[in-house]
Amino acid sequence: MTVSEYERTQVFRWFEERIGKERATTMMALLPPVGWGDVATRRDLELLEEKLDARIDRLDARVDARIDRLEAKIDVGLAELRTQLAESRAGLQRTFMTWMPASQTTVVATAGVLLAVFR
């Protein structure tokens, strides 16, 4: 049942005639501005809290699952990165081990040529 503004005014006037304007004003201020069907009860709030708690729990579970998947992807990526780093390091060591004797041989040969030419 919805109460119209006219009906609220009639109730106010009835209160005003019986208990005075100040008390009638206080009484009307205590009444909701619309029908009682729009007022939430404690049980309504408890049900809403239960629904919100359930929704938050579901969201937490989804977030946890996403975090777990991200952690797994990061772990795989780190493993691949470690493998590539080890391969790069091994390649650099091979290159260095090949280059070092070759460069030393080149230096000795160049020194020999220079000594032969300028002797």
C-alpha positions as CSV (number, residue, x, y, z in Angstrom):
1,M,0.0,0.0,0.0
2,T,1.4,3.3,-1.1
3,V,0.5,6.4,0.9
4,S,-0.1,9.6,-1.1
5,E,1.1,13.0,0.1
6,Y,-2.5,14.0,0.6
7,E,-3.0,11.0,3.0
8,R,0.2,12.0,4.9
9,T,-1.1,15.5,5.3
10,Q,-4.4,14.2,6.6
11,V,-2.6,12.0,9.2
12,F,-0.5,15.0,10.2
13,R,-3.6,17.2,10.7
14,W,-5.2,14.4,12.8
15,F,-2.1,14.2,15.0
16,E,-1.9,17.9,15.1
17,E,-5.5,18.2,16.4
18,R,-5.0,15.6,19.1
19,I,-1.4,16.0,20.3
20,G,-0.3,19.4,19.1
21,K,1.8,20.7,16.2
22,E,5.2,20.1,17.7
23,R,4.5,16.4,18.6
24,A,2.7,15.8,15.3
25,T,5.8,17.1,13.4
26,T,8.0,14.8,15.5
27,M,5.7,11.9,14.8
28,M,5.6,12.5,11.1
29,A,9.4,12.8,11.0
30,L,9.6,9.3,12.6
31,L,7.5,7.8,9.8
32,P,9.1,6.8,6.6
33,P,8.4,9.1,3.7
34,V,7.0,6.2,1.6
35,G,5.2,2.9,2.4
36,W,6.6,0.5,5.0
37,G,7.3,-2.0,2.2
38,D,10.3,0.1,1.4
39,V,11.8,-0.2,4.8
40,A,14.5,-2.9,5.2
41,T,14.2,-5.2,8.3
42,R,17.1,-6.6,10.2
43,R,16.5,-9.9,8.5
44,D,16.6,-8.2,5.1
45,L,20.0,-6.9,6.0
46,E,21.2,-10.2,7.3
47,L,20.2,-11.9,4.1
48,L,21.9,-9.2,2.1
49,E,25.0,-9.8,4.2
50,E,24.9,-13.5,3.6
51,K,24.6,-12.9,-0.2
52,L,27.5,-10.5,-0.2
53,D,29.6,-12.8,1.8
54,A,28.9,-15.6,-0.6
55,R,29.7,-13.4,-3.6
56,I,32.9,-12.2,-2.0
57,D,33.9,-15.8,-1.3
58,R,33.3,-16.7,-5.0
59,L,35.3,-13.7,-6.1
60,D,38.1,-14.6,-3.7
61,A,38.2,-18.2,-5.2
62,R,38.3,-16.8,-8.7
63,V,41.1,-14.4,-7.8
64,D,43.0,-17.2,-6.0
65,A,42.7,-19.4,-9.1
66,R,43.9,-16.6,-11.4
67,I,46.9,-15.9,-9.1
68,D,47.7,-19.6,-9.1
69,R,47.7,-19.7,-12.9
70,L,49.8,-16.6,-13.1
71,E,52.3,-18.0,-10.7
72,A,52.5,-21.2,-12.8
73,K,53.1,-19.2,-15.9
74,I,55.8,-17.1,-14.2
75,D,57.5,-20.3,-13.0
76,V,57.5,-21.7,-16.5
77,G,58.8,-18.4,-17.9
78,L,61.6,-18.3,-15.3
79,A,62.5,-21.9,-16.1
80,E,62.7,-21.1,-19.8
81,L,64.7,-18.0,-19.0
82,R,67.2,-19.9,-16.9
83,T,67.6,-22.5,-19.7
84,Q,68.2,-19.8,-22.3
85,L,70.7,-18.0,-19.9
86,A,72.6,-21.3,-19.4
87,E,72.7,-21.9,-23.1
88,S,73.9,-18.4,-23.8
89,R,76.6,-18.7,-21.1
90,A,77.7,-22.0,-22.6
91,G,77.9,-20.5,-26.1
92,L,79.9,-17.6,-24.8
93,Q,82.3,-19.9,-23.0
94,R,82.7,-21.9,-26.2
95,T,83.3,-18.8,-28.2
96,F,85.8,-17.5,-25.7
97,M,87.7,-20.8,-25.6
98,T,87.9,-20.8,-29.4
99,W,88.8,-17.1,-29.7
100,M,91.4,-17.0,-27.0
101,P,93.9,-19.5,-28.5
102,A,93.2,-18.1,-32.0
103,S,93.9,-14.5,-30.9
104,Q,97.1,-15.6,-29.0
105,T,98.3,-17.4,-32.1
106,T,97.6,-14.3,-34.2
107,V,99.5,-12.1,-31.8
108,V,102.5,-14.5,-31.8
109,A,102.5,-14.8,-35.6
110,T,102.2,-11.0,-36.0
111,A,105.1,-10.5,-33.7
112,G,107.1,-13.1,-35.6
113,V,106.4,-11.4,-38.9
114,L,107.3,-8.0,-37.4
115,L,110.6,-9.3,-36.0
116,A,111.4,-11.0,-39.4
117,V,110.7,-7.8,-41.4
118,F,112.4,-5.3,-39.1
119,R,115.5,-7.4,-38.3
